[in-house]
Amino acid sequence: MIDAGIWPLVDSEEMRALDQHTIEVLGVSGGVLMEAAGRVVAEAVLRALPPTASRTVVIICGSGNNGGDGLVVARHLHVAGVDVRVRLLADPERLSADAGVNWERARRSGVPFEDVGAPMPERGVLVDAIFGTGLSRDVEGATAETIEHVNAARDAARGDLIVIAVDIPSGLSADTGQPLGISICADQTLCIGLPKLGVTLEPGRSLAGRVLVARIGIADEAPGVRHGAELWTPEGVARKLPLRPVDGHKGTFGHVLLLAGSEGKTGAAALAARGAARGGTGLVTIACPAGLNDILELKCTEAMTAAVADTPERALAVAAEDAVLGLAAERDVVGIGPGVGRSHETVSLMRALAKRIERPLVIDADALFAISQEPQVLAGREAPTVLTPHPGEAALLLGCQPAEVNRDRVAAARSLADTTGAVVLLKGAASVVASPDGRLIVNPTGGPALAAGGTGDVLLGLVAAYMAQGVPPLEAAGLAAWVHGDAADRLSAADGQAGIFATEIADAIPAAVAALRRSLGASQTSGIAESGVGFAVPLRGH
């Protein structure tokens, strides 16, 4: 069963196992599933068609079961009186068994078939039923040319041609979200059964367009399918927010200690404190270089400060270690790294504290640099640890290049979590949160508004705030990523994607959380009416 508001994400191997279990163990034939999938996609196409003119549908079908789904779509639309045409990219004799049956049914029903080289339509709907989730090689040859022509036609049509992908955009890896050579760019993707991991990761998320899930009777559980990855909807996030009892006080909601700041980077410390305070923690203390204490006392009205030993350059000194350990022992969660700089003494201090702090610890920015030469030292920590790297910092910790991290963000986050024993929040478009036990959360919120200095400092403070309120580390990181991105999305909707300050994002967090709490009573099934597609619900949306 699917928990309210929490969608399991499946990769190609898991989806294959679920299909096989449904057919071989539950006794639901592949033909029945294909008929159900095709009918739901046909309903989606009917919803997408304009009410009067341009009611032409072209369906491009491959040789496998995805193509078979497309043939069922064609038959249903033809019976409904829609001007539908099929382009079959394979010899009918070489179709999969179920697809072959539906080719014969479509032919007998009078569905028109046209040459694969015919000009692409300029308007109406084009259904992509070429490849499904089983594709594991680069798309080449005539099929690659067809996908290229589809994308060119969609671009030229400027909204007059709507592309709907069946299950996943053809050419997109269901596992990584990366195009396998080339991928269809869809306006809408109707995932069959469960959402695919690849449509939640960039660039797959952008290539998939609006993602809906068609529930057609494929099993959600099967032997060997663990469902380690998940995506949270607003309802799911609202259920995971920490409670705010009416008799609570500042001590109820935790005390966060932040070790942050250096000359020229007091803003990072202030933003981390603001993120923690806006996240609902009761108390925030900033341990900062003594020479910067007066500055931060003025900048941070709501946070306390604690001056610790510093270098002549007003950076954190090795001599601050015992004082910081004493401060940490009296707080619930510690966050280290925002704006601390990379002086020799500060790097040494960060490494020592990462080993010795016995409280839950959130590590970001320059503290990640400090431990990059020895990330495995974190594995010995008994208290929970959360790392919040961007791809460059993750690459430094993994000993690879940022491009390698971004090629498979899920694998990178899981590898780093396994190496360090920490929960890893890998920032970027479609942030990924991984835990050492294999669980994974893909975050659907956030966009270009977050591409501004200081937003990562706010995020660290927010993670620490949720942990201080008793939220487990993986969930705290997932919540923080979701709420942080949602606050930015709400600002973007009102003010555009550029020029939004990190301070503004922090200050938008309470309103975003309040909206989530108000939405808690909404049923998932309300998405059926919104999407207008039988048995389908959108993954998220305000």
C-alpha positions in Angstrom: 0.0 0.0 0.0 1.0 3.6 -0.7 1.1 5.8 2.4 -0.9 9.0 2.1 1.2 11.6 0.2 4.3 9.4 -0.2 4.9 7.9 -3.7 7.4 5.1 -4.1 9.7 5.7 -7.1 10.7 2.7 -9.1 13.7 2.1 -11.4 13.6 -0.2 -14.4 14.5 -3.4 -12.6 11.9 -2.8 -9.9 9.1 -2.0 -12.4 10.0 -5.2 -14.3 9.7 -7.2 -11.1 6.3 -5.7 -10.3 5.0 -6.4 -13.8 6.2 -10.0 -13.6 4.7 -10.5 -10.2 1.3 -9.1 -11.3 1.2 -11.4 -14.4 2.8 -14.6 -13.1 1.7 -14.6 -9.4 -1.5 -12.5 -9.3 -2.7 -14.0 -12.6 -3.4 -10.7 -14.4 -2.4 -11.1 -18.0 -0.2 -8.7 -19.8 -3.0 -8.2 -22.3 -5.4 -7.0 -19.6 -2.7 -4.6 -18.3 -2.0 -3.3 -21.8 -5.7 -2.7 -22.4 -6.1 -0.8 -19.1 -3.0 1.3 -19.7 -4.1 2.2 -23.2 -7.6 3.1 -22.1 -6.3 5.5 -19.4 -3.9 7.1 -21.9 -6.7 7.5 -24.4 -8.7 9.4 -21.7 -5.7 11.7 -21.2 -5.5 12.4 -24.9 -9.2 13.2 -25.1 -8.7 15.7 -22.3 -5.8 17.3 -24.0 -7.4 17.7 -27.4 -8.8 21.1 -28.2 -12.6 21.3 -28.2 -13.1 22.0 -31.9 -10.4 22.3 -34.5 -7.1 20.5 -34.6 -8.4 17.2 -33.1 -5.8 15.1 -34.9 -3.8 12.5 -33.0 -0.6 10.9 -34.2 0.6 7.9 -32.2 4.2 6.7 -32.8 4.6 3.1 -31.6 7.7 0.9 -31.1 8.0 -2.8 -31.2 7.6 -3.6 -27.5 4.9 -3.4 -24.9 5.0 0.4 -24.8 4.1 0.4 -28.5 1.3 -2.1 -27.7 -0.1 0.5 -25.2 0.0 3.0 -28.0 -2.0 0.6 -30.3 -4.7 0.3 -27.7 -4.8 4.1 -27.4 -5.3 4.3 -31.1 -8.2 1.8 -31.1 -10.0 3.6 -28.3 -9.6 7.0 -30.0 -10.7 5.7 -33.4 -13.9 4.2 -31.9 -14.5 7.5 -30.2 -14.5 9.2 -33.6 -11.1 11.0 -33.2 -8.9 11.5 -36.3 -6.1 9.2 -35.2 -3.2 7.8 -37.2 -0.5 5.3 -36.2 3.1 5.2 -37.2 4.6 1.8 -36.4 8.4 1.9 -36.2 8.7 -1.9 -36.5 7.7 -4.8 -38.7 4.3 -6.1 -37.4 5.8 -9.6 -37.4 8.5 -8.5 -34.9 6.2 -7.0 -32.3 6.0 -8.4 -28.7 3.2 -10.9 -28.3 0.7 -8.6 -26.6 1.6 -5.7 -28.9 1.0 -8.0 -31.9 -2.4 -8.9 -30.7 -3.3 -5.2 -30.4 -1.9 -4.4 -33.8 -4.3 -6.9 -35.3 -7.2 -5.5 -33.2 -6.3 -1.9 -34.3 -6.1 -3.0 -38.0 -9.5 -4.8 -37.8 -11.0 -1.8 -36.2 -10.0 0.4 -39.1 -7.3 2.4 -37.4 -5.3 4.2 -40.2 -1.6 3.5 -40.3 0.7 5.9 -42.1 4.3 6.0 -43.3 6.8 6.6 -40.6 8.5 9.2 -42.8 5.3 11.3 -43.1 5.7 15.0 -42.0 5.2 15.6 -38.3 1.9 17.2 -37.3 1.8 20.9 -36.7 -1.0 20.8 -34.2 -3.2 18.4 -32.2 -1.7 15.6 -30.0 1.3 13.4 -30.6 1.5 10.2 -28.4 5.0 8.9 -27.7 4.7 5.1 -27.4 8.2 4.1 -28.7 10.2 2.9 -25.7 9.2 2.1 -22.1 11.3 1.7 -19.0 13.3 -1.3 -20.2 15.5 0.8 -22.5 19.2 0.5 -21.4 21.1 1.5 -24.6 21.5 4.7 -26.5 18.9 5.4 -29.1 20.4 5.4 -32.6 19.5 5.3 -36.3 16.1 5.9 -37.7 14.4 5.9 -34.2 16.8 8.6 -33.0 15.9 10.6 -36.1 12.2 10.2 -35.4 12.6 11.5 -31.9 14.6 14.4 -33.2 11.8 15.2 -35.6 9.1 15.0 -32.9 11.0 17.4 -30.7 11.6 19.8 -33.6 7.9 19.7 -34.5 6.9 20.4 -30.9 9.2 23.4 -30.7 8.0 24.8 -34.0 4.3 24.4 -33.0 4.7 26.7 -29.9 2.0 25.0 -27.9 -0.2 23.9 -30.7 1.2 20.4 -30.7 0.9 18.6 -27.3 3.2 15.6 -26.8 2.1 12.9 -24.3 4.5 10.2 -23.3 3.3 6.8 -22.3 5.0 5.7 -19.1 8.2 7.6 -19.7 9.6 9.8 -22.5 11.2 7.5 -25.0 15.0 7.6 -24.7 15.0 8.6 -21.1 16.7 6.4 -18.5 14.2 5.3 -15.9 17.1 5.0 -13.4 19.1 8.2 -13.8 16.9 10.7 -15.6 19.5 11.1 -18.3 18.8 10.8 -22.0 20.1 7.7 -23.6 21.5 9.5 -26.6 18.3 11.5 -27.2 14.9 11.7 -25.5 11.4 12.8 -26.4 10.6 16.2 -24.8 7.0 15.7 -23.6 4.3 18.1 -22.3 2.8 15.4 -20.2 3.9 11.9 -19.1 1.5 9.3 -17.8 3.5 6.9 -15.7 1.9 3.4 -15.6 1.5 1.8 -12.2 4.1 3.8 -10.2 6.2 6.9 -11.0 9.6 6.2 -12.4 12.7 7.5 -10.7 14.0 9.1 -13.9 11.1 11.5 -14.3 11.8 13.1 -10.9 15.5 13.8 -11.7 16.8 16.4 -14.0 16.9 16.6 -16.9 14.2 13.9 -17.0 11.9 16.0 -14.9 11.9 18.8 -17.4 11.7 16.3 -20.4 8.7 14.6 -18.9 6.5 17.7 -18.4 3.6 17.3 -16.2 3.8 13.9 -14.6 0.6 11.9 -13.8 0.4 8.3 -12.4 -2.1 5.9 -13.9 -3.1 3.2 -11.3 -4.2 0.3 -13.5 -3.9 -2.7 -11.1 -0.1 -3.4 -11.3 1.1 -4.6 -7.9 2.8 -2.1 -5.6 4.7 -4.8 -3.8 6.6 -7.9 -4.9 9.4 -10.1 -3.5 12.7 -8.4 -3.8 11.3 -4.9 -4.5 12.3 -2.8 -1.6 11.0 0.7 -2.7 14.0 2.5 -1.3 13.2 5.7 -3.2 10.3 8.0 -2.6 8.8 11.4 -3.5 6.6 13.4 -1.1 3.5 15.3 -2.2 2.3 18.3 -0.2 0.0 16.1 1.9 2.9 13.8 2.7 5.1 16.7 3.7 2.4 18.2 5.9 2.1 14.9 7.8 5.8 14.9 8.6 6.0 18.4 9.9 6.9 18.5 13.6 3.9 19.1 16.0 3.5 22.5 17.7 1.7 21.7 21.0 -0.3 24.6 22.4 1.5 24.4 25.7 4.9 24.3 24.0 7.7 26.9 24.9 11.1 27.7 23.5 12.6 24.8 25.3 10.1 22.4 23.7 11.3 23.1 20.2 15.0 22.6 20.6 18.2 24.7 20.7 20.5 24.8 17.7 24.2 25.7 17.9 25.8 27.1 14.7 29.6 27.3 14.3 29.8 29.8 11.5 31.4 33.0 10.1 34.8 34.5 9.3 35.9 37.9 8.1 33.8 38.9 5.1 31.3 36.0 5.6 29.3 37.0 8.6 26.3 36.9 6.3 26.5 33.1 6.1 26.3 32.8 9.8 23.3 35.2 10.0 21.4 33.4 7.2 21.9 30.0 8.8 20.6 31.4 12.1 17.6 32.9 10.2 16.9 29.6 8.5 16.9 27.8 11.9 14.7 30.4 13.6 12.2 30.4 10.7 12.2 26.6 10.8 10.6 26.8 14.2 13.5 25.9 16.6 13.1 27.5 20.0 16.6 28.9 20.5 19.6 29.6 18.2 23.2 30.3 19.3 25.9 31.3 16.9 29.5 30.4 18.0 31.6 32.8 16.0 35.2 34.2 16.0 35.5 36.6 18.9 36.5 39.4 16.6 33.2 39.2 14.7 30.9 38.8 17.8 29.9 42.5 17.8 28.9 42.4 14.1 26.8 39.3 14.5 25.1 40.6 17.7 23.9 43.5 15.5 23.0 41.4 12.5 21.1 38.7 14.5 18.5 40.0 16.8 16.7 36.7 17.4 19.9 34.6 17.9 22.3 34.5 20.7 26.1 34.7 20.1 29.0 33.0 21.8 32.5 34.4 21.1 35.2 31.8 20.7 38.9 31.9 20.1 39.9 33.3 16.7 43.0 33.9 14.6 44.5 37.3 13.9 42.5 37.2 10.6 39.3 36.7 12.6 38.8 33.1 11.6 38.0 30.3 14.0 41.1 29.0 15.7 42.1 25.6 16.9 42.1 27.0 20.5 38.2 27.2 20.2 37.8 23.4 20.2 37.1 22.9 23.9 34.8 25.9 24.2 32.8 24.7 21.2 32.5 21.2 22.6 31.2 22.7 25.8 28.6 24.8 24.0 27.6 21.8 21.9 27.0 19.6 25.0 24.3 22.0 26.1 22.5 22.1 22.7 20.3 19.7 20.8 21.8 20.0 17.3 25.0 21.5 16.0 25.5 22.9 12.5 29.0 23.7 11.3 30.5 25.2 8.2 28.6 28.3 6.9 31.2 30.9 6.0 33.9 29.6 8.3 36.6 29.9 5.6 39.5 27.6 4.7 42.3 28.9 6.8 44.7 26.2 8.1 43.5 26.5 11.7 39.9 26.5 10.8 40.2 23.4 8.7 42.0 21.6 11.5 39.2 22.7 13.9 36.4 21.5 11.7 38.1 18.0 11.4 38.5 17.7 15.1 35.0 18.8 15.9 33.5 16.5 13.3 35.0 13.6 15.2 34.4 14.9 18.8 31.0 16.5 18.8 28.6 14.1 20.4 25.4 15.8 19.4 23.5 15.4 16.1 25.6 17.3 13.5 24.8 19.1 10.2 27.8 19.8 8.0 28.0 22.2 5.1 30.2 24.4 3.0 33.7 25.0 4.2 33.4 22.2 6.9 32.8 19.8 4.0 36.0 21.0 2.4 37.8 20.4 5.7 36.7 16.7 5.9 37.0 16.0 2.2 40.5 14.4 2.6 39.2 12.0 5.2 35.3 11.7 4.9 35.4 8.2 6.4 36.1 9.7 9.8 32.4 10.5 10.1 31.5 6.8 10.0 32.7 6.4 13.6 30.2 9.0 14.9 27.5 7.6 17.2 25.2 10.6 16.9 23.4 11.3 13.6 25.1 13.3 10.9 23.7 15.1 7.9 25.8 16.4 5.0 24.4 19.1 2.7 26.9 19.3 -0.3 26.3 20.8 -3.7 27.7 18.7 -6.6 31.1 20.3 -6.4 31.5 19.5 -2.7 30.1 16.0 -3.3 32.6 15.4 -6.0 35.4 16.6 -3.7 34.2 14.1 -1.0 33.9 11.3 -3.6 37.2 12.0 -5.4 35.5 12.6 -8.8 34.3 15.4 -11.0 31.0 17.4 -10.6 29.9 16.2 -14.0 30.1 12.6 -12.8 28.0 13.4 -9.8 25.3 15.0 -11.9 25.3 12.1 -14.4 23.9 9.9 -11.7 22.9 11.9 -8.7 21.2 9.0 -7.0 24.3 6.8 -7.2 26.5 9.7 -6.0 24.3 10.5 -3.0 24.0 6.8 -2.0 27.8 6.3 -2.4 28.6 9.2 -0.2 26.1 8.1 2.5 27.6 4.6 2.5 31.2 6.0 2.8 30.4 8.5 5.6 27.6 6.8 7.5 25.7 10.1 7.2 22.5 11.2 5.7 23.4 13.1 2.5 21.3 16.0 1.1 22.8 16.4 -2.4 21.6 19.9 -3.4 20.8 21.0 -7.0 17.9 20.7 -9.3 15.8 17.8 -7.9 17.8 17.5 -4.6 18.4 14.0 -3.5 18.5 12.8 0.1 20.1 9.5 0.8 20.6 7.5 4.0 23.2 4.8 4.7 20.4 2.2 4.9 19.5 2.8 1.2 16.4 4.9 1.6 16.2 7.8 -0.8 14.0 10.9 -1.2 13.9 12.9 -4.4 12.7 16.5 -3.8 10.3 18.0 -6.3 10.4 21.6 -5.2 12.8 24.5 -5.9 14.1 26.1 -9.0 16.4 28.9 -10.3 15.4 31.2 -7.5 17.7 29.1 -5.3 20.7 29.9 -7.4 21.7 32.8 -5.2 24.4 33.1 -2.5 23.2 32.2 1.0 20.4 29.9 0.2 22.5 26.9 1.2 23.1 28.5 4.6 19.4 28.9 5.1 18.9 25.3 4.2 21.5 24.1 6.8 19.7 26.1 9.5 16.4 24.6 8.4 17.7 21.0 8.6 19.1 21.7 12.1 15.8 23.2 13.2 13.8 20.1 12.2 16.3 17.8 13.9 16.2 19.9 17.0 12.4 19.5 17.1 12.8 15.7 17.1 12.4 14.9 13.4 14.7 11.9 12.4 17.7 12.9 10.2 16.5 11.6 6.8 13.1 13.0 7.3 14.5 16.3 8.6 16.7 16.7 5.5 13.8 15.7 3.2 11.5 18.2 5.0 14.0 21.0 4.8 14.7 20.5 1.1 11.0 20.4 0.3 10.0 23.4 2.4 13.0 25.4 1.4 12.3 24.8 -2.3 8.6 25.4 -1.8 9.2 28.8 -0.2 11.4 29.8 -3.1 8.7 28.5 -5.6 6.1 30.7 -3.9 8.3 33.7 -4.2 9.1 32.9 -7.8 5.4 32.7 -8.7 4.9 36.2 -7.3 8.1 37.9 -8.2 9.9 35.9 -10.9 12.9 33.6 -10.6 15.7 36.2 -10.5 16.7 38.6 -7.8 15.2 36.8 -4.8 17.4 37.1 -1.7 18.2 34.2 0.6 16.8 36.3 3.4 13.5 36.5 1.6 13.4 32.7 1.2 14.0 32.2 4.9 11.3 34.7 5.7 8.9 32.9 3.4 9.3 29.6 5.2 6.5 30.1 7.9 3.9 31.0 5.3 4.9 27.9 3.2 4.6 25.7 6.3 1.3 27.2 7.2 -0.1 26.5 3.7 1.1 22.9 4.0 -0.6 22.5 7.3 -3.9 23.9 5.9 -3.7 21.4 3.0 -3.4 18.4 5.3 -7.1 17.6 5.1 -7.1 17.4 1.3 -7.5 13.9 -0.1 -5.2 12.5 -2.7 -8.2 11.6 -4.8 -8.9 15.3 -5.3 -6.1 15.0 -7.9 -8.3 12.9 -10.1 -10.7 15.7 -10.7 -7.8 18.1 -11.2 -6.1 15.9 -13.7 -9.2 14.8 -15.4 -7.7 11.4 -16.1 -9.3 8.2 -14.8 -7.3 6.4 -12.2 -4.6 9.0 -12.4 -3.3 11.6 -9.9 -0.6 14.3 -10.3 2.5 13.8 -8.3 2.4 17.3 -6.8 1.2 20.8 -7.3 -0.2 23.8 -5.3 
